Amino acid sequence: MSSKILKGKKGIILGVLNENSIAWEVAKKCKQEGAKIIISNAPLAVRFGEVKSLAKEIKVPVIGADVTKIEDLELLVDKAVKYFKGPFDFVLHSVAMSNNIRKKHDYTELNYEYMLKTLDVSAVSFHKLLQVCFQKNAIADWGSVVALTYIASKRIFPQYSEMADAKSLLEGISRSFGLHYAAKNKVRINTISQSPVKTTAGGAIAGFDDFWNYSDQMSPLGNASSKDLASFCVTMFSDYTRYITMQNIYHDGGFSSTGLTDKVISTFNE
Ligand SMILES: NC(=O)c1ccc[n+]([C@@H]2O[C@H](COP(=O)([O-])OP(=O)(O)OC[C@H]3O[C@@H](n4cnc5c(N)ncnc54)[C@H](O)[C@@H]3O)[C@@H](O)[C@H]2O)c1
């Protein structure tokens, strides 16, 4: 189903790694809804991963950029402005990485070099990306920027470890930059707090399958899929959400407002 609500819009989707990536669903949906897009990932992921074949499938360009490097982000934004022949309308930041989680370091035994890298890739990069766009006037008036987050920024899920701290920072940057970008170009900046999804990044969390099932049973509507998230991102990029900014919006089937469900309580009677 398509209503072409992004017809005439142009945007960049960062974080397409493989078919399971949330960003891949969003890229496909944006195209389906009539947008012109560029997809991006770290140069190594572009060179050795599936990104190019995915781009070929939906006929969009790929531009490599390490989100921690300002020079890469400047090149990405310059190339995008050239390709779109002017400023673009939306950006998705769908990027996260933690070597402490990958290497199974407990939260009480963090490697701090890894932690700084986690914060840089998963949160500070959002500021870098916004600052580059801001200084280059690269986002059109009333543009929309979205980054993806998880409720562990506010409530503790032990296995989510330092990524919880990265997500808190990411949400803070969204609010802080949202004020400045609204004043300059009416650009809106939001984070979407999504249900768990089985992806490369998600799957790195210890016990992910049990965690996914728990979340599904604690969500009155069940876990939201990445396809549904893609539809919501499209809504956020469209002109139907022009006055939503500096928000963290839950797209989680009701999980964030639920204390207990019959499904979960029944497991204690087994
Ligand atoms: N999967 C979940 O359960 C879930 C839930 C809520 C939020 N999120 C968030 O959604 C976003 C996308 O994650 P995903 O689950 O689709 O996993 P994913 O592994 O497919 O995506 C993460 C992306 O980050 C990219 N990346 C890592 N380091 C980078 C760098 N230096 N420069 C550029 N790109 C880099 C990876 O290549 C990858 O494409 C993340 O922010 C994640 O925290 C995921």
The ligand as a Gaussian input file, in Angstrom:
#p B3LYP/6-31G(d) Opt

LIG

0 1
 N       17.192000      -3.902000      16.811000
 C       16.590000      -3.429000      17.868000
 O       16.044000      -4.180000      18.695000
 C       16.500000      -1.941000      18.070000
 C       15.536000      -1.424000      18.957000
 C       15.493000      -0.029000      19.169000
 C       16.413000       0.793000      18.517000
 N       17.330000       0.234000      17.665000
 C       18.287000       1.125000      17.004000
 O       18.091000       1.077000      15.612000
 C       19.304000       1.485000      14.978000
 C       19.632000       0.527000      13.838000
 O       20.034000      -0.723000      14.358000
 P       19.570000      -2.123000      13.735000
 O       18.901000      -2.856000      14.831000
 O       18.889000      -1.917000      12.452000
 O       20.964000      -2.888000      13.522000
 P       22.043000      -2.849000      12.320000
 O       23.228000      -3.554000      12.859000
 O       21.443000      -3.340000      11.079000
 O       22.346000      -1.274000      12.163000
 C       23.382000      -0.607000      12.877000
 C       24.159000       0.146000      11.819000
 O       25.174000       0.992000      12.365000
 C       26.225000       1.011000      11.387000
 N       27.461000       1.572000      11.921000
 C       28.199000       1.097000      12.976000
 N       29.300000       1.878000      13.113000
 C       29.245000       2.842000      12.155000
 C       30.097000       3.930000      11.781000
 N       31.226000       4.199000      12.468000
 N       29.732000       4.721000      10.739000
 C       28.586000       4.481000      10.042000
 N       27.741000       3.463000      10.353000
 C       28.081000       2.653000      11.381000
 C       26.339000      -0.467000      11.036000
 O       27.137000      -0.716000       9.892000
 C       24.884000      -0.816000      10.856000
 O       24.459000      -0.523000       9.545000
 C       20.347000       1.575000      16.071000
 O       20.461000       2.913000      16.516000
 C       19.746000       0.719000      17.155000
 O       20.234000       1.018000      18.453000
 C       17.390000      -1.105000      17.419000

